[in-house]
Structures are given as C-alpha cells and as structure tokens.
Amino acid sequence: MNSPVSRLYSNFLSPNLHAWIGFSLVLLALFFGLAYRVFVLQNATWDIAAFQFLQNHPLPPVLMNLLQIVEHASDRETIKHIFVVNIGFALLIPRFRLVGLCLLLQILWSVLCDDPLKQFFYSIASSPIDPSMPIAYPSGHALFSMSYYGFLMYLIARHSWPIFRPIWAISTCLFILSMGLSVVVHRHHVLSDILGGYLLGAVLLLIGIGTHMLLLHWFSPEPEAWVPRKLLRD
C-alpha cells in the first residue's frame, strides 16, 4: 500500500527523522538554558566582554555602513514586504506553490515566536534588567535571518548544481553572521540575544526543511531525486 497516509506514517517511523527531532530538541534545550542564564542567573559576562571588545576595536565606517544595510534585510518593514512577495509567488506560480507555502510558514513561525518569547523571558527575570544593557532575548534579526534566509538558501542550493552548493552555504553563513554582528555593533542587542536567536532560528530552519520534505513526499508518490531517501523512506 502506497497511500499518502502510509507514506507519512513510514516517515515518522524513520530513525533518521527521530535523529532530526532529537537534534532540534537539543537546540531548544540550549536556547532555554541560555535564557535561564540571562534572566534568572543574570550572568552578563559574555555580553559585557563583547561590548568592551567592540568599543576598544571599532569597525571602519565603510564596514559599519555595510552592516547597516545587512541589518535592514531583517527589520519589520522588510519582513512585511517579503511576506507580500511570497504570497504573490505562491498564488501566481502554481509550480512553486509548495515552496511559496513553506516560505510563508518560515515567516509566520519567526514572527510569532519573536515578541511573545521576549515578553515571557522578561516576566521570569529574577530582578529588573540593567537598562544600560539592550537585552531583548531572542534577537528577532538573528531569528529571522537563520530561519528564513537559511531556508531560502537551502531551496536554492537544492536546485542548483552540486559544485555551487558550498558557495551558497558559505555565503548564507556569512550573511547570517553579519546580521548578528550588525545588531550588536549598533547596540540593538547583546551577544546572548544573538546566540538565542540563532539557536531558535536553527530549530525553525530544521522544522521548515522537514516540513518541506514531508509535504513533497505527501503530495508526490515519486518525490524529486534530491529528496533524501534515508529520511523519507517508502
């Protein structure tokens, strides 16, 4: 029997998928552990050291301006525009409707996780947060860049020639790291916020990739050749 239900059921029995879920849970544990360090223990050693280092070693103005441009790629207005573009992408190009849906999910997950988590962590703080430290855990910029742009590059790399895949991976990593560096340099976030955003963004990225693979396997009896058979077995 090769019905969509049986294929989906076999996917959930796959040991590789269990390992995928386990890795996501480890990242979540690190995310909440870092939050405990920031808000309950209120250990700001990393954050103070990073601020002092950047204060003693300022970046060149040209690089500061470049980082400012990178930062705009994950601000609220840009996310709204990206959301509208993805809706049009999903509605107007039927062939890529599934990809557009997955991209929209990445945006929604990132936005829905941002502000509620910030408010929650502030509510569990053991004492008032030092106002001189721009703590906003997790960083929405780091979260969105890891979740959305990481997923976008995953899609591009999967459909490109294998020789170009390392280039896409390196360029994506540099872009995501630049996003985190920008918000710290401009004192919008502390280092802990960035690390937390990366951890949660990595979880959402894994969820997005897994959702994309499962949907491909659900809607197509013969998935595309690049879908990992080790993860999605009949």
N, CA, C and O of each residue as an XYZ file, in Angstrom:
936
protein
N       0.852     -1.206      0.000
C       0.000      0.000      0.000
C       0.879      1.244      0.000
O       1.797      1.373      0.810
N       0.578      2.175     -0.939
C       1.443      3.344     -1.079
C       0.616      4.626     -1.011
O       0.855      5.570     -1.765
N      -0.343      4.650     -0.115
C      -1.192      5.825      0.038
C      -0.425      6.936      0.743
O       0.592      6.662      1.381
N      -0.893      8.209      0.645
C      -0.217      9.299      1.359
C      -0.135      9.066      2.856
O       0.859      9.425      3.487
N      -1.185      8.461      3.441
C      -1.174      8.223      4.888
C      -0.092      7.222      5.263
O       0.628      7.420      6.241
N       0.027      6.132      4.479
C       1.038      5.121      4.795
C       2.445      5.678      4.614
O       3.341      5.362      5.397
N       2.648      6.508      3.582
C       3.976      7.098      3.378
C       4.317      8.037      4.521
O       5.447      8.032      5.009
N       3.358      8.839      4.954
C       3.616      9.761      6.048
C       3.912      8.992      7.335
O       4.791      9.372      8.108
N       3.161      7.898      7.558
C       3.377      7.083      8.753
C       4.775      6.473      8.751
O       5.440      6.436      9.787
N       5.225      5.991      7.581
C       6.567      5.414      7.499
C       7.635      6.457      7.756
O       8.695      6.135      8.293
N       7.374      7.713      7.380
C       8.338      8.784      7.641
C       8.521      9.011      9.131
O       9.641      9.221      9.597
N       7.425      8.970      9.881
C       7.520      9.184     11.322
C       8.198      8.014     12.031
O       8.671      8.164     13.157
N       8.248      6.851     11.383
C       8.947      5.709     11.961
C      10.425      5.693     11.593
O      11.175      4.861     12.103
N      10.859      6.598     10.715
C      12.243      6.605     10.262
C      13.184      7.011     11.385
O      12.958      8.039     12.023
N      14.235      6.235     11.648
C      15.210      6.620     12.680
C      15.889      7.942     12.369
O      16.234      8.695     13.280
N      16.087      8.232     11.064
C      16.733      9.488     10.694
C      15.863     10.686     11.066
O      16.375     11.729     11.473
N      14.560     10.533     10.926
C      13.668     11.613     11.326
C      13.687     11.785     12.840
O      13.605     12.907     13.341
N      13.795     10.688     13.563
C      13.897     10.775     15.019
C      15.173     11.500     15.426
O      15.167     12.288     16.371
N      16.265     11.237     14.716
C      17.510     11.942     14.992
C      17.362     13.439     14.701
O      17.899     14.279     15.423
N      16.627     13.756     13.632
C      16.347     15.153     13.272
C      15.592     15.838     14.406
O      15.940     16.947     14.812
N      14.571     15.182     14.906
C      13.785     15.738     16.012
C      14.636     15.859     17.270
O      14.541     16.848     17.997
N      15.468     14.849     17.527
C      16.333     14.901     18.696
C      17.298     16.058     18.648
O      17.524     16.715     19.664
N      17.871     16.325     17.491
C      18.785     17.458     17.344
C      18.053     18.776     17.581
O      18.602     19.693     18.192
N      16.811     18.870     17.096
C      16.019     20.081     17.329
C      15.755     20.281     18.819
O      15.793     21.409     19.310
N      15.487     19.192     19.540
C      15.249     19.297     20.983
C      16.507     19.731     21.724
O      16.425     20.470     22.705
N      17.671     19.279     21.264
C      18.935     19.716     21.875
C      19.115     21.224     21.688
O      19.504     21.926     22.622
N      18.831     21.719     20.482
C      18.934     23.160     20.226
C      17.957     23.942     21.101
O      18.297     25.004     21.621
N      16.746     23.417     21.262
C      15.771     24.075     22.127
C      16.244     24.104     23.581
O      16.055     25.103     24.276
N      16.852     23.020     24.035
C      17.373     22.976     25.399
C      18.469     24.017     25.588
O      18.523     24.682     26.622
N      19.340     24.160     24.598
C      20.383     25.187     24.676
C      19.775     26.585     24.682
O      20.252     27.475     25.386
N      18.721     26.770     23.896
C      18.043     28.065     23.827
C      17.471     28.456     25.184
O      17.683     29.576     25.649
N      16.750     27.544     25.816
C      16.152     27.850     27.116
C      17.213     27.889     28.218
O      17.061     28.624     29.193
N      18.274     27.116     28.074
C      19.364     27.189     29.038
C      20.058     28.544     29.008
O      20.417     29.094     30.048
N      20.240     29.074     27.805
C      20.836     30.405     27.687
C      19.900     31.466     28.253
O      20.354     32.427     28.874
N      18.595     31.298     28.043
C      17.625     32.232     28.615
C      17.673     32.201     30.140
O      17.573     33.242     30.789
N      17.824     31.015     30.706
C      17.938     30.883     32.165
C      19.176     31.628     32.668
O      19.136     32.281     33.711
N      20.264     31.523     31.923
C      21.497     32.212     32.305
C      21.325     33.726     32.269
O      21.854     34.436     33.124
N      20.580     34.221     31.273
C      20.430     35.665     31.093
C      19.439     36.258     32.085
O      19.705     37.308     32.670
N      18.285     35.593     32.283
C      17.200     36.225     33.032
C      17.100     35.761     34.484
O      16.647     36.521     35.340
N      17.503     34.557     34.771
C      17.420     34.067     36.143
C      18.748     34.253     36.869
O      18.803     34.867     37.934
N      19.812     33.720     36.286
C      21.137     33.923     36.883
C      21.664     35.333     36.634
O      22.472     35.852     37.404
N      21.191     35.950     35.535
C      21.603     37.294     35.121
C      23.133     37.401     35.061
O      23.745     38.310     35.622
N      23.705     36.446     34.367
C      25.147     36.425     34.120
C      25.399     37.084     32.769
O      25.109     36.501     31.724
N      25.936     38.291     32.794
C      26.148     39.065     31.563
C      27.627     39.159     31.198
O      28.046     40.120     30.552
N      28.413     38.179     31.605
C      29.859     38.235     31.356
C      30.169     38.305     29.867
O      30.967     39.136     29.434
N      29.534     37.428     29.079
C      29.775     37.426     27.632
C      29.382     38.760     27.007
O      30.107     39.310     26.177
N      28.233     39.266     27.415
C      27.705     40.478     26.799
C      28.593     41.685     27.103
O      28.865     42.493     26.215
N      29.040     41.809     28.337
C      29.904     42.927     28.716
C      31.241     42.826     27.989
O      31.769     43.828     27.507
N      31.784     41.611     27.914
C      33.067     41.422     27.230
C      32.956     41.772     25.748
O      33.870     42.369     25.178
N      31.826     41.396     25.117
C      31.650     41.705     23.698
C      31.532     43.203     23.476
O      32.102     43.727     22.519
N      30.799     43.908     24.344
C      30.678     45.355     24.223
C      32.022     46.048     24.412
O      32.354     46.981     23.680
N      32.787     45.595     25.384
C      34.094     46.194     25.626
C      35.034     45.959     24.452
O      35.792     46.851     24.071
N      34.986     44.765     23.883
C      35.842     44.460     22.738
C      35.495     45.351     21.552
O      36.387     45.907     20.911
N      34.195     45.490     21.254
C      33.785     46.321     20.123
C      34.062     47.797     20.380
O      34.309     48.557     19.443
N      34.023     48.203     21.650
C      34.325     49.590     21.981
C      35.819     49.876     21.818
O      36.199     50.967     21.392
N      36.649     48.919     22.149
C      38.095     49.094     22.029
C      38.606     48.834     20.619
O      39.705     49.263     20.265
N      37.821     48.142     19.821
C      38.217     47.821     18.443
C      37.081     48.197     17.495
O      36.416     47.312     16.956
N      36.847     49.481     17.283
C      35.741     49.912     16.415
C      35.967     49.493     14.964
O      37.100     49.422     14.486
N      34.880     49.223     14.294
C      34.945     48.821     12.896
C      35.075     50.051     11.995
O      34.638     51.139     12.369
N      35.669     49.889     10.818
C      35.758     51.008      9.872
C      34.374     51.509      9.468
O      33.429     50.721      9.421
N      34.236     52.802      9.175
C      32.921     53.354      8.792
C      32.292     52.641      7.595
O      31.076     52.452      7.548
N      33.125     52.248      6.628
C      32.577     51.561      5.450
C      31.918     50.247      5.849
O      30.832     49.918      5.371
N      32.576     49.503      6.723
C      32.015     48.238      7.180
C      30.772     48.457      8.033
O      29.829     47.667      7.975
N      30.767     49.532      8.830
C      29.588     49.848      9.631
C      28.378     50.128      8.737
O      27.269     49.677      9.024
N      28.601     50.873      7.657
C      27.513     51.175      6.726
C      27.021     49.906      6.020
O      25.824     49.738      5.787
N      27.952     49.025      5.688
C      27.569     47.769      5.042
C      26.744     46.900      5.987
O      25.763     46.281      5.574
N      27.144     46.857      7.243
C      26.387     46.080      8.227
C      24.990     46.673      8.443
O      24.031     45.943      8.691
N      24.888     47.994      8.346
C      23.583     48.634      8.488
C      22.640     48.198      7.367
O      21.452     47.974      7.596
N      23.181     48.082      6.155
C      22.374     47.604      5.022
C      21.927     46.170      5.249
O      20.775     45.820      4.993
N      22.855     45.336      5.737
C      22.517     43.931      6.013
C      21.424     43.854      7.067
O      20.514     43.032      6.961
N      21.507     44.701      8.077
C      20.518     44.677      9.167
C      19.114     44.969      8.671
O      18.142     44.415      9.184
N      19.003     45.846      7.665
C      17.685     46.199      7.134
C      16.997     45.004      6.470
O      15.782     45.023      6.274
N      17.760     43.968      6.126
C      17.170     42.807      5.453
C      16.286     41.982      6.377
O      15.566     41.097      5.914
N      16.331     42.264      7.698
C      15.502     41.512      8.640
C      14.691     42.411      9.563
O      14.214     41.953     10.602
N      14.524     43.690      9.202
C      13.684     44.534     10.039
C      12.207     44.331      9.699
O      11.878     43.667      8.717
N      11.329     44.901     10.508
C       9.900     44.610     10.387
C       9.320     45.007      9.031
O       8.519     44.267      8.459
N       9.715     46.157      8.521
C       9.171     46.608      7.237
C       9.593     45.682      6.108
O       8.794     45.358      5.229
N      10.844     45.261      6.135
C      11.316     44.339      5.093
C      10.583     43.013      5.172
O      10.245     42.430      4.142
N      10.331     42.526      6.391
C       9.614     41.260      6.553
C       8.202     41.365      5.978
O       7.715     40.421      5.357
N       7.541     42.510      6.182
C       6.203     42.708      5.609
C       6.247     42.625      4.087
O       5.389     41.993      3.471
N       7.250     43.266      3.480
C       7.373     43.234      2.027
C       7.673     41.819      1.530
O       7.125     41.382      0.518
N       8.541     41.111      2.243
C       8.868     39.736      1.861
C       7.628     38.854      1.957
O       7.411     37.987      1.110
N       6.820     39.076      2.985
C       5.594     38.290      3.165
C       4.658     38.484      1.980
O       4.112     37.512      1.457
N       4.467     39.734      1.549
C       3.581     40.025      0.413
C       4.125     39.389     -0.863
O       3.372     38.810     -1.645
N       5.446     39.500     -1.068
C       6.059     38.906     -2.263
C       5.874     37.393     -2.272
O       5.611     36.807     -3.322
N       6.007     36.763     -1.124
C       5.853     35.311     -1.062
C       4.416     34.871     -1.314
O       4.180     33.816     -1.901
N       3.449     35.688     -0.864
C       2.050     35.376     -1.164
C       1.817     35.408     -2.680
O       1.198     34.505     -3.241
N       2.319     36.455     -3.327
C       2.197     36.535     -4.778
C       2.916     35.383     -5.472
O       2.428     34.839     -6.463
N       4.072     35.021     -4.943
C       4.850     33.915     -5.500
C       4.056     32.610     -5.432
O       4.048     31.826     -6.381
N       3.389     32.390     -4.294
C       2.638     31.149     -4.102
C       1.362     31.115     -4.946
O       0.951     30.049     -5.403
N       0.728     32.288     -5.157
C      -0.538     32.328     -5.879
C      -0.372     32.351     -7.394
O      -1.185     31.778     -8.118
N       0.676     33.009     -7.871
C       0.821     33.252     -9.303
C       1.618     32.177    -10.022
O       1.516     32.050    -11.243
N       2.407     31.401     -9.295
C       3.242     30.379     -9.938
C       2.868     29.017     -9.355
O       3.457     28.585     -8.364
N       1.895     28.342     -9.963
C       1.419     27.072     -9.392
C       2.515     26.030     -9.200
O       2.463     25.247     -8.251
N       3.499     26.010    -10.081
C       4.553     25.004     -9.983
C       5.332     25.120     -8.681
O       5.802     24.122     -8.136
N       5.462     26.339     -8.191
C       6.233     26.577     -6.974
C       5.339     26.949     -5.796
O       5.779     27.609     -4.854
N       4.078     26.518     -5.859
C       3.140     26.863     -4.789
C       3.560     26.246     -3.455
O       3.420     26.877     -2.407
N       4.068     25.028     -3.491
C       4.509     24.374     -2.264
C       5.698     25.098     -1.644
O       5.764     25.273     -0.428
N       6.631     25.517     -2.484
C       7.788     26.273     -1.991
C       7.343     27.593     -1.381
O       7.822     27.987     -0.318
N       6.420     28.278     -2.061
C       5.916     29.537     -1.531
C       5.214     29.360     -0.204
O       5.352     30.195      0.691
N       4.455     28.271     -0.066
C       3.778     27.983      1.202
C       4.797     27.764      2.321
O       4.621     28.272      3.428
N       5.851     27.016      2.040
C       6.875     26.763      3.062
C       7.599     28.048      3.454
O       7.926     28.242      4.624
N       7.847     28.914      2.498
C       8.489     30.197      2.815
C       7.583     31.057      3.686
O       8.051     31.722      4.610
N       6.282     31.042      3.391
C       5.338     31.784      4.226
C       5.312     31.228      5.651
O       5.226     31.988      6.615
N       5.385     29.924      5.779
C       5.411     29.317      7.111
C       6.649     29.738      7.885
O       6.579     29.967      9.092
N       7.785     29.841      7.200
C       9.007     30.272      7.880
C       8.855     31.692      8.424
O       9.303     31.993      9.530
N       8.222     32.554      7.638
C       7.999     33.934      8.093
C       7.062     33.940      9.297
O       7.337     34.597     10.301
N       5.962     33.212      9.195
C       4.974     33.209     10.279
C       5.560     32.648     11.565
O       5.347     33.211     12.639
N       6.296     31.544     11.470
C       6.888     30.960     12.675
C       7.860     31.932     13.323
O       7.884     32.070     14.546
N       8.658     32.603     12.508
C       9.647     33.536     13.053
C       8.981     34.714     13.753
O       9.383     35.105     14.849
N       7.957     35.278     13.108
C       7.280     36.449     13.677
C       6.501     36.078     14.931
O       6.520     36.818     15.915
N       5.816     34.938     14.903
C       5.001     34.536     16.043
C       5.837     34.151     17.265
O       5.353     34.227     18.394
N       7.074     33.744     17.048
C       7.936     33.365     18.172
C       8.649     34.553     18.800
O       9.104     34.465     19.940
N       8.752     35.660     18.078
C       9.633     36.758     18.497
C       9.120     37.493     19.736
O       9.660     37.309     20.827
N       8.100     38.309     19.584
C       7.626     39.150     20.690
C       7.086     38.362     21.887
O       7.403     38.713     23.024
N       6.282     37.308     21.678
C       5.812     36.560     22.857
C       6.947     35.994     23.710
O       6.854     35.997     24.938
N       8.008     35.514     23.081
C       9.123     34.983     23.859
C       9.861     36.089     24.599
O      10.286     35.897     25.738
N      10.014     37.236     23.968
C      10.647     38.375     24.653
C       9.862     38.741     25.922
O      10.444     38.920     26.992
N       8.548     38.846     25.788
C       7.722     39.193     26.946
C       7.767     38.109     28.015
O       7.790     38.413     29.208
N       7.780     36.863     27.600
C       7.823     35.767     28.567
C       9.116     35.789     29.364
O       9.088     35.658     30.588
N      10.237     35.952     28.699
C      11.518     35.906     29.403
C      11.691     37.114     30.329
O      12.288     36.997     31.398
N      11.174     38.262     29.921
C      11.223     39.415     30.824
C      10.367     39.162     32.068
O      10.687     39.643     33.155
N       9.281     38.407     31.901
C       8.397     38.160     33.042
C       9.007     37.211     34.067
O       8.599     37.218     35.228
N       9.974     36.396     33.661
C      10.579     35.448     34.605
C      11.909     35.947     35.147
O      12.587     35.221     35.873
N      12.298     37.175     34.808
C      13.576     37.707     35.288
C      13.580     37.762     36.812
O      12.601     38.186     37.428
N      14.688     37.330     37.418
C      14.789     37.292     38.880
C      14.862     38.683     39.489
O      14.515     38.864     40.657
N      15.306     39.664     38.719
C      15.366     41.060     39.151
C      15.317     41.937     37.914
O      15.540     41.444     36.809
N      15.030     43.236     38.069
C      14.955     44.112     36.891
C      16.229     44.070     36.054
O      17.337     44.033     36.591
N      16.058     44.076     34.727
C      17.185     44.026     33.817
C      17.898     45.372     33.796
O      17.260     46.424     33.797
N      19.223     45.328     33.776
C      20.024     46.546     33.726
C      19.649     47.349     32.474
O      19.837     46.853     31.363
N      19.125     48.570     32.619
C      18.699     49.351     31.441
C      19.848     49.737     30.523
O      19.618     50.076     29.362
N      21.085     49.693     31.021
C      22.220     50.032     30.171
C      22.554     48.928     29.180
O      23.310     49.144     28.232
N      21.987     47.739     29.400
C      22.217     46.608     28.501
C      20.981     46.413     27.625
O      19.903     46.119     28.142
N      21.119     46.573     26.310
C      19.954     46.437     25.412
C      19.559     44.980     25.207
O      19.694     44.435     24.112
N      19.067     44.354     26.281
C      18.710     42.941     26.210
C      17.298     42.790     25.650
O      16.351     43.387     26.162
N      17.167     41.998     24.607
C      15.867     41.659     24.019
C      16.005     40.241     23.481
O      16.315     40.040     22.307
N      15.774     39.275     24.338
C      16.043     37.866     24.020
C      14.769     37.159     23.555
O      13.743     37.219     24.232
N      14.833     36.491     22.403
C      15.939     36.379     21.454
C      15.922     37.518     20.442
O      14.919     38.221     20.317
N      17.007     37.703     19.732
C      17.066     38.723     18.697
C      16.184     38.321     17.522
O      16.354     37.248     16.945
N      15.240     39.191     17.175
C      14.383     38.907     16.029
C      15.155     38.895     14.721
O      14.832     38.126     13.815
N      16.180     39.748     14.617
C      17.000     39.779     13.399
C      17.737     38.454     13.202
O      17.729     37.883     12.111
N      18.376     37.972     14.279
C      19.095     36.702     14.180
C      18.135     35.545     13.935
O      18.431     34.635     13.162
N      16.988     35.587     14.596
C      15.985     34.531     14.440
C      15.484     34.458     13.003
O      15.448     33.379     12.411
N      15.097     35.603     12.439
C      14.543     35.616     11.086
C      15.603     35.277     10.047
O      15.324     34.552      9.092
N      16.813     35.791     10.223
C      17.860     35.527      9.238
C      18.203     34.045      9.191
O      18.384     33.486      8.109
N      18.295     33.404     10.352
C      18.604     31.977     10.379
C      17.442     31.153      9.827
O      17.655     30.219      9.054
N      16.219     31.493     10.219
C      15.054     30.706      9.824
C      14.685     30.912      8.361
O      14.558     29.940      7.617
N      14.512     32.153      7.941
C      14.008     32.414      6.595
C      15.110     32.354      5.540
O      15.001     31.613      4.563
N      16.168     33.134      5.739
C      17.219     33.166      4.727
C      17.963     31.834      4.657
O      18.408     31.426      3.584
N      18.098     31.157      5.800
C      18.682     29.831      5.762
C      17.837     28.871      4.944
O      18.366     28.084      4.159
N      16.505     28.935      5.128
C      15.606     28.064      4.366
C      15.611     28.440      2.888
O      15.551     27.562      2.027
N      15.680     29.729      2.586
C      15.714     30.170      1.193
C      16.966     29.653      0.495
O      16.900     29.179     -0.639
N      18.110     29.744      1.176
C      19.337     29.245      0.584
C      19.339     27.727      0.457
O      19.938     27.174     -0.465
N      18.667     27.057      1.387
C      18.508     25.596      1.277
C      17.772     25.238     -0.008
O      18.171     24.315     -0.719
N      16.694     25.970     -0.308
C      15.934     25.701     -1.522
C      16.768     25.978     -2.767
O      16.760     25.195     -3.716
N      17.486     27.099     -2.754
C      18.308     27.445     -3.917
C      19.414     26.422     -4.113
O      19.671     25.985     -5.235
N      20.069     26.040     -3.022
C      21.171     25.085     -3.129
C      20.684     23.727     -3.612
O      21.374     23.060     -4.382
N      19.490     23.306     -3.164
C      18.965     22.010     -3.567
C      18.668     21.943     -5.060
O      18.716     20.869     -5.659
N      18.359     23.092     -5.662
C      18.016     23.112     -7.077
C      19.165     23.622     -7.939
O      18.972     23.864     -9.130
N      20.340     23.789     -7.374
C      21.491     24.256     -8.141
C      22.460     23.106     -8.387
O      22.298     22.016     -7.837
N      23.454     23.355     -9.207
C      24.467     22.336     -9.477
C      25.238     22.049     -8.188
O      25.499     22.969     -7.413
N      25.605     20.786     -7.947
C      26.319     20.439     -6.710
C      27.582     21.253     -6.478
O      27.940     21.523     -5.331
N      28.262     21.647     -7.549
C      29.506     22.393     -7.388
C      29.273     23.754     -6.745
O      30.177     24.308     -6.120
N      28.042     24.306     -6.896
C      27.740     25.626     -6.349
C      27.198     25.570     -4.921
O      27.078     26.608     -4.269
N      26.871     24.381     -4.429
C      26.257     24.288     -3.111
C      27.160     24.788     -1.984
O      26.664     25.469     -1.087
N      28.470     24.483     -1.985
C      29.333     25.069     -0.943
C      29.356     26.598     -0.983
O      29.465     27.254      0.053
N      29.252     27.156     -2.192
C      29.246     28.622     -2.316
C      28.001     29.193     -1.663
O      28.079     30.188     -0.941
N      26.839     28.568     -1.911
C      25.602     29.032     -1.291
C      25.677     28.908      0.222
O      25.237     29.801      0.947
N      26.238     27.794      0.702
C      26.320     27.575      2.144
C      27.223     28.617      2.810
O      26.870     29.167      3.853
N      28.378     28.886      2.216
C      29.316     29.856      2.796
C      28.725     31.257      2.767
O      28.816     31.991      3.751
N      28.118     31.633      1.642
C      27.546     32.977      1.531
C      26.408     33.176      2.522
O      26.267     34.256      3.097
N      25.591     32.139      2.728
C      24.492     32.233      3.694
C      25.017     32.385      5.112
O      24.515     33.203      5.882
N      26.028     31.595      5.456
C      26.616     31.693      6.802
C      27.204     33.082      7.041
O      27.026     33.651      8.118
N      27.893     33.623      6.062
C      28.479     34.961      6.213
C      27.387     36.017      6.376
O      27.518     36.937      7.182
N      26.315     35.875      5.605
C      25.214     36.835      5.713
C      24.566     36.773      7.088
O      24.307     37.811      7.697
N      24.301     35.564      7.586
C      23.651     35.403      8.885
C      24.551     35.915     10.011
O      24.071     36.570     10.936
N      25.841     35.624      9.940
C      26.776     36.124     10.946
C      26.879     37.647     10.893
O      26.990     38.304     11.928
N      26.842     38.200      9.687
C      26.881     39.661      9.546
C      25.646     40.306     10.163
O      25.726     41.395     10.732
N      24.508     39.633     10.050
C      23.279     40.148     10.655
C      23.436     40.261     12.170
O      23.087     41.283     12.762
N      23.964     39.203     12.794
C      24.166     39.235     14.237
C      25.186     40.269     14.654
O      24.995     40.967     15.650
N      26.278     40.375     13.895
C      27.310     41.360     14.218
C      26.761     42.775     14.110
O      27.109     43.640     14.914
N      25.909     43.017     13.125
C      25.382     44.362     12.911
C      24.563     44.854     14.098
O      24.749     45.982     14.555
N      23.652     44.011     14.604
C      22.780     44.467     15.690
C      23.551     44.606     17.009
O      23.144     45.376     17.880
N      24.652     43.875     17.165
C      25.482     44.052     18.358
C      26.314     45.324     18.242
O      26.418     46.090     19.199
N      26.906     45.550     17.073
C      27.728     46.741     16.859
C      26.907     48.007     17.042
O      27.392     48.985     17.612
N      25.670     47.998     16.565
C      24.813     49.173     16.687
C      24.056     49.212     18.015
O      23.158     50.034     18.198
N      24.422     48.319     18.942
C      23.881     48.300     20.301
C      22.362     48.147     20.334
O      21.683     48.739     21.172
N      21.844     47.342     19.408
C      20.419     46.997     19.447
C      20.180     45.726     20.254
O      19.079     45.498     20.756
N      21.210     44.908     20.375
C      21.124     43.647     21.099
C      22.459     43.364     21.766
O      23.475     43.988     21.461
N      22.430     42.402     22.686
C      23.665     41.902     23.284
C      23.974     40.537     22.665
O      23.159     39.966     21.941
N      25.159     40.036     22.967
C      25.604     38.781     22.358
C      24.669     37.619     22.691
O      24.412     36.773     21.835
N      24.161     37.568     23.914
C      23.255     36.485     24.298
C      21.985     36.493     23.451
O      21.472     35.431     23.099
N      21.472     37.679     23.120
C      20.289     37.772     22.261
C      20.553     37.138     20.903
O      19.712     36.422     20.360
N      21.739     37.413     20.365
C      22.085     36.890     19.037
C      22.197     35.373     19.074
O      21.662     34.682     18.207
N      22.893     34.860     20.080
C      23.043     33.407     20.193
C      21.680     32.735     20.361
O      21.422     31.691     19.762
N      20.813     33.333     21.175
C      19.470     32.785     21.346
C      18.676     32.811     20.056
O      17.967     31.855     19.741
N      18.789     33.905     19.305
C      18.101     33.990     18.025
C      18.598     32.952     17.034
O      17.812     32.362     16.293
N      19.905     32.732     17.025
C      20.460     31.712     16.133
C      19.968     30.313     16.512
O      19.617     29.515     15.642
N      19.946     30.021     17.818
C      19.516     28.693     18.259
C      18.060     28.430     17.889
O      17.736     27.386     17.324
N      17.181     29.386     18.210
C      15.772     29.197     17.888
C      15.549     29.213     16.380
O      14.727     28.458     15.862
N      16.286     30.077     15.674
C      16.177     30.106     14.220
C      16.607     28.797     13.588
O      16.026     28.365     12.592
N      17.633     28.156     14.164
C      18.077     26.854     13.648
C      16.995     25.801     13.847
O      16.802     24.937     12.992
N      16.285     25.870     14.979
C      15.173     24.938     15.208
C      14.082     25.145     14.158
O      13.577     24.182     13.581
N      13.723     26.404     13.915
C      12.695     26.689     12.909
C      13.167     26.307     11.514
O      12.368     25.882     10.680
N      14.458     26.456     11.259
C      15.002     26.051      9.961
C      14.877     24.542      9.776
O      14.481     24.079      8.706
N      15.210     23.781     10.800
C      15.064     22.323     10.724
C      13.599     21.924     10.539
O      13.281     21.021      9.766
N      12.718     22.613     11.263
C      11.282     22.330     11.115
C      10.824     22.644      9.688
O      10.054     21.890      9.093
N      11.305     23.762      9.153
C      10.924     24.136      7.798
C      11.406     23.146      6.756
O      10.660     22.787      5.845
N      12.660     22.698      6.883
C      13.193     21.725      5.934
C      12.444     20.402      6.053
O      12.099     19.781      5.047
N      12.197     19.977      7.287
C      11.457     18.743      7.472
C      10.038     18.828      6.932
O       9.543     17.878      6.325
N       9.375     19.979      7.154
C       8.019     20.173      6.631
C       8.008     20.136      5.109
O       7.121     19.536      4.500
N       8.992     20.777      4.503
C       9.084     20.790      3.041
C       9.248     19.376      2.495
O       8.590     19.003      1.524
N      10.123     18.589      3.115
C      10.344     17.218      2.652
C       9.097     16.353      2.831
O       8.737     15.574      1.949
N       8.447     16.502      3.983
C       7.245     15.715      4.238
C       6.116     16.073      3.281
O       5.394     15.194      2.810
N       5.964     17.363      2.992
C       4.919     17.780      2.054
C       5.211     17.270      0.654
O       4.299     16.862     -0.065
N       6.486     17.291      0.261
C       6.851     16.735     -1.039
C       6.483     15.250     -1.102
O       5.934     14.775     -2.095
N       6.789     14.546     -0.049
C       6.514     13.121     -0.021
C       5.014     12.847      0.071
O       4.533     11.826     -0.422
N       4.293     13.744      0.690
C       2.838     13.574      0.839
C       2.123     13.756     -0.503
O       1.249     12.969     -0.867
N       2.514     14.812     -1.233
C       1.795     15.153     -2.462
C       2.315     14.434     -3.695
O       1.670     14.470     -4.743
N       3.463     13.783     -3.594
C       4.025     13.121     -4.768
C       4.427     11.691     -4.430
O       5.269     11.484     -3.556
N       3.838     10.690     -5.111
C       4.246      9.304     -4.864
C       5.703      9.067     -5.205
O       6.349      8.207     -4.606
N       6.238      9.833     -6.178
C       7.643      9.729     -6.554
C       8.314     11.073     -6.324
O       8.329     11.909     -7.227
N       8.876     11.308     -5.123
C       9.495     12.599     -4.823
C      10.652     12.896     -5.760
O      11.192     12.000     -6.409
N      11.022     14.163     -5.819
C      12.149     14.556     -6.642
C      13.400     13.809     -6.204
O      13.513     13.379     -5.056
N      14.343     13.662     -7.139
C      15.521     12.842     -6.884
C      16.364     13.359     -5.735
O      17.074     12.587     -5.091
N      16.295     14.668     -5.466
C      17.174     15.214     -4.425
C      16.595     15.078     -3.028
O      17.261     15.447     -2.061
N      15.355     14.552     -2.880
C      14.802     14.337     -1.549
C      15.528     13.159     -0.902
O      15.526     12.070     -1.477
N      16.145     13.328      0.261
C      16.929     12.243      0.877
C      16.080     11.016      1.166
O      15.119     11.091      1.931
N      16.425      9.899      0.565
C      15.680      8.668      0.781
C      15.903      8.120      2.183
O      15.058      7.396      2.709
N      17.047      8.464      2.797
C      17.300      7.990      4.150
C      16.299      8.589      5.145
O      15.935      7.959      6.138
N      15.862      9.830      4.851
C      14.897     10.470      5.733
C      13.476     10.085      5.374
O      12.643      9.832      6.244
N      13.213     10.046      4.077
C      11.849      9.793      3.613
C      11.812      8.450      2.882
O      11.981      8.386      1.665
N      11.592      7.405      3.633
C      11.605      6.068      3.052
C      10.172      5.590      2.812
O       9.273      5.877      3.602
N       9.970      4.868      1.728
C       8.647      4.301      1.457
C       8.353      3.170      2.432
O       7.284      2.562      2.368
